[in-house]
């Protein structure tokens, strides 16, 4: 909206000061970039006149900063025959309109690592290429208007220090010294990141393209990819509007068009992202021009950011009511500056003026409206797609494309070169999603929640509110009426806990804290019931596969994939990892031998796509071998507690004692009127009990019967929070939290689950044998907090630094309050200091047992005892010591 239209309105007294700020508006940029862009790069003259290569090893779609980063890093790793295609001009998409901030203030560690690498890369590019990138190390200030935000910044600072990133928690007065315009009256503190920087994104893009072209990458502008050709599940060629290119690999760096591109091919590829409008403001140079090294300001409570720009200011934000775009699909070649919307930008403008009141006299240069793509969980999409071999994706940057592009391009290039990146990128792996997240309605609704969440205060265990009830158990309504409070995993609704009658449900749902949560006593009662009586947890979300064959093919495949021995008698359950060539966990699962040639595989919920892809990748093309996803066919009920055997015995008229039903065993039996129930003597918690895998048509009947018979035994519903507490105090590691593709069985005390004594080759065997010979350099440990007040102190959640003898030794991976020991228990990895030559050294039990440990929670360290054995052993020892003390006291009397 132009200024003349705005000024004709009646302005409230609150808006009057803004009239001076807005009176210069009306200038709209059309057809040219925000930045002083370099001449678009071609290999020789106009790329339209260059002949399209008929063949390449890899074709990259997208000439923005993400695509050029991938090309640059592939070329550095020795790849040749790389072709990069751009539908318009190089860098003329979102890169042209990017705000140019490179900050390491990101919510998860892998994103911090990528941003940190990007900053280093952009700094060196000018020297490498001779192209000026506009790199200025400004530093940044993350402001806190309240104590909860301040705590979150302190937690972030602790994580950044683990990675060696320089940062400081500072007081408001120090903020005023670093930035002359910031109003500090409502601040409680800030995080200062002195290494953060700003750049000119098109210039960085140009430098990456120059460096790539210098290493042989062919860059073709004004060439649109129409579809990717696939044969027998592998990429074979790319069709463009100028002809076809045969290739082995295809990389989609198409930004907001990656979704449509994935759907355009005959073999559809799901790339779950959606565009939203993103606004930011540019001022003309201020009366006292801002120095180029003025720090970037990130005021998440005000939902705004601001950086110096040509003597003035660039300021944008993430509003509560974002505007999704392009839901109907692709409708433009290059991203032009879209319509200004001053009414929509008003809340962010107000926040900017509150934070920097002196800007009331500033003159506006432009209000920029540009599209950004967002994903369902606020994390970018990276990696090889599950359905098509050789089809890679790097997109959905959630408005952090510049900060992530360098590091993400590096990791994807490593992935394509070595088969894996050099660090754990599972939080970003595109296989964390499936087709269920590809609905345009789902994506449109979810990104409207995601964009505001980028700056929302996120306390531990927060949940998305949109796109819910997508996948539910047949028992959902039944559990919901009994007070279930829900969380979502891979689109599946799972109960967190059950609110007893009479509790204030609204206040409980709105409870957000880094301290003791309101559900503490509720979960404690569920844990107590699991230990003393019997509880039921609906665990239907688990991934469930059946592998069958006419001969020994199924067993042979599993023996090759699994570290543990699957050649066991029918009915036995084997807990095993599926390892990669490095010995790391690609999957952690339980496998039941149903018959000689039939196996039931149970994996974590979020492994549904990844585990399927891993097995299919290694499956021979044999018509006599069949893998089926049966996740939807079975409802899973977990009966936990000493009275579980009584409940099942009464419902089945079969003895369920350990003598008749040994641990880790499976029987198909009747429960109530229902036949064909797979009953397994395991609970995933270390407590006694049974898992029931029930055909869905029997689910409600079996649940009702279990609850009815169980009344006399004190049965109650329980949720995943109780399960988490139970498994952590039993020292059970979970994949995706404690285990990942870089964790081996030897590092987490699972050597007994590796078939070293069998003359059977399996993936990862050689790496484990070498590690066993050399010694492990880190170990999974249990840390029991001491001198920590559960009522008053901040709680540990995950990712806290662990110190040994005042030296950084590792981080926690998960934690929970142990209602048994009445203390917090953290699980995590610790490592000894590097050796004399900077190489890792082997860790010993003595190193772990003799150290003085501390866990850093938001900058406050709490002493902890490190243990290598399960919690039950620890508790038994503590109880024995307590009994001994009582006995000695009695003897003393």
C-alpha positions, 0 to 999 in steps of 0.5 A: 500500500502506498503512503498516500493511501495510508495517510488519508486514513484517520490515524490513532495517536499511537500511529502518529509517530509512524507517519514520518516513518512511512511517508517515503513509501510507495517505492516498489521494486519490480524486475531488479534485485534488492542487492547490487547483483553481479552479472549473471554467470555463464560459461561463455556468453549467453547460456541459452546459446550453449548446447545442452550436454547430452550426458552428465554424472549429476544434474543439479536443479536450482541456481540459488545459493543452495544449488551452487553450494552443492555444485561447489562441494561436489567439485571439491570432492573430485566430482566431474561431469556436473551440470547445474540448471537454473530456470531463470537467471542465476541467483534470481530466486529467493537468494536475490531477496535474502536478508543476508544474515549468517547466525549460529543461533539455531535450535538444534546442534546440526543446524548450528554446525551448518551455520558455523561452517557456512560463515567460515566458507563465506569468509574465505570465498573472496580470497579463493575466487576474487569475488567480493561477498560483502562479508562483514563480521558484525556479531549478533545480539539475541534479546530476552524480554522474559526469564523463560527466553533468557533460560532458552538462550542460556541453554543455547549458549551451553550447546554452542560452547560444546561446539567451540563457538564463541558466545557470551550471556550479557546484561542489558547495559552491555547490549546498549554499549554494543548497539546504539539504537536498542531500547533495553528497558524491558530486557532481562539479558541477551546472548552475544554471538561475536562471530555472526556475520552479514553478507551479500547473498547474490555475491556469495552465490556468484562466488560459489558459481565462479569457483564451481565453474573453475572446477569444471561445473557447467552452469546453464541458465534459462533451462527448466527441468520438467521431470526426472526419468526413472527406471527400475527405481533409479534416476536415468535422465532429466527432461528439460525444456531444451532436451534431455540429459542422461545422468546417474544422480539428480539433486533437487535444490529447487526451493519452493518449486521442489514439491511440484518438481517431485510430483511432476515425474511418473515416479512421484517423489514427496518433498514436503514443503510449502511457501509463505510470504516473508516481509522485511523493511529497508530504510534509507541511511539514518541521520547518523549512518549505522556502521557496517559492523553494528551487530545484528539484533534478533528479538524473538519475543518481539518477532523481529530481526534487524541488521545494518544495511547501507547506513540504514537498517534492514528489519523483518520478522515472523508474524503470528498470521503468515500468508501461505502462497502458491498452494495451487502450484507453480505460477511464475518463472522467477521470484519477483517482488510481490505486493507490499502489505503494510497492514500485515507488516504493522505488528512487526513495524510496531515491535521494531519501533518499540525496540528502536524508538529513534527510527521514528524519523527514519525514511523508508526505502522499500518494503520487501515481500518475498516467498520462503519455503517451510517444512512441517517440522521447521527443519530443512530436507536433505538426503536421498529420497526413499523411493528413487535411488540417485534422487537427492533433495536439499530444500525447505530452508525455513528462511535460513537458506543462506546460513545453512547453504554452505554446511548443508551443501557440504554434508549432501556432497559427502553423502553422495560421495561416501554414502553418508555425511561426516556427522549425524544429519538424521534430524534433517533426513528427508526420510523422516517424512513419508507420503502422509506429509505430502498433502497440500492442505496439510502443508498449507495449514502446518506452515501457517503454524511453523513460521510463527514458531521460528521465534516462538518460545519452545519449552521442552515437550511442546507439540504441533497443533495443526495437522493432527489426528492424521494417524490414530489407533482404533482406541483413540476415542476411547482413550481420549474420553478417559483423559488422554493428552496427546503428542504426535510422532510421524503423524501418529497420535500417542498418549503422553499421560492421562489426566485424572478426573477433577484436574484442571485440564485447561491449565495443564494443557497450557503449562509451559516451563523449563522447571518441574512440569504440572504433569509431574504427579500424574506421570509419577502415579502411572509409573508407580502403577507400572511397578506395583500393579499393571498399566496399559500403554497404546503403542500402536504407532510402532513401525511393523514389517513382515518379511517372508520367503519360500526358502531361507531367503528371509533368514539370509537377508536378516543375518546380513542386515542384523548384528545379532543372530536371527537363526533362533527357534521359532517364537524367539524374539531378538533385539538387534541393530541394523548397522552400516559399514561403519558399525553405526545404528541405521535401525534398532529393532526387535525381530520375532521369528514367527515361522521358519521363513517368516519374521516380524520386525518392530522398529521405532515409529519414525523409522517407518520410511528409513527402515523400509528404505534400508531393507529394500536397498539391500534386498535381492531382486527375488520374487520368493522374498517379500517385505510388507509394511503391516504397521496399520494392521496391528494395534499394539498394547503394552501391559506393564507391571507385575500383575500383567501376567494375572490379567492375561492368564484370566483372559486366555486361560493359559499360565503366563508365569516365566516358567511357561512364558519365558522372557523374549518369547512370542506366542500367538494366542486368544485373548478374550474372544479374539484369536490370533493375538501375538503376545510377546514377553517384553515391554521396552522398559525393563519392567515385567509385562507383555506386548500384545499385537492385535489385529485392528478389528479386535483392538477395542474388544481386547482393550475393553476385556483387559481393562475390565479384568484388570480392575481387580488388579488396579489397572490404569492407562499410562502414556509415553512419559511414564514409559520414558521414565521407566526406560531411562532409569533402566538404562535403555537406549532409544534410536533417534535419541541416544543411538544414531548412525554414528553410534556402535553397539560397543560404545553403548554396552551392547556387544552381547548383541553382536554375533562375533562368535558366528561365522556369519558376515553382516554389515558393519562386522569389519568395523566392529572387529577393528573397533574392538581391537583398537578400543572405543573412544566414547561410552554411553553412560548413566548420570544420576544428578546430585544436589539438584532440587527437583522443585526449584532447579531447572530440569535437564531435558537433552543436549546438556554438556557433561563435564568431567574433572572440570573438562568438557567430556560429552553431552546428554542425549535424553533424561527423565526424572526417576520416581524410584530414586527420586532424582534426575537420570541423564543418559549420554556419551562421554569421551576422554581428552584427545591424545598427544597427537590430537587423536582420540584415545580409548576409554576405560571403565576406570576413566568413567568410574573415577571422574568427578562429573557435572551436568551443565543446565543453562550455565549452572553445573550440577554434580552427577554420578556416572554409571556403566550399569543399569539403574536397577543395579544402582538402586539395589546397591543404594537400598542395600546400603540403606538397609545396612545403615539401619541395621548398624543403627539398630545394633548401635542401640 
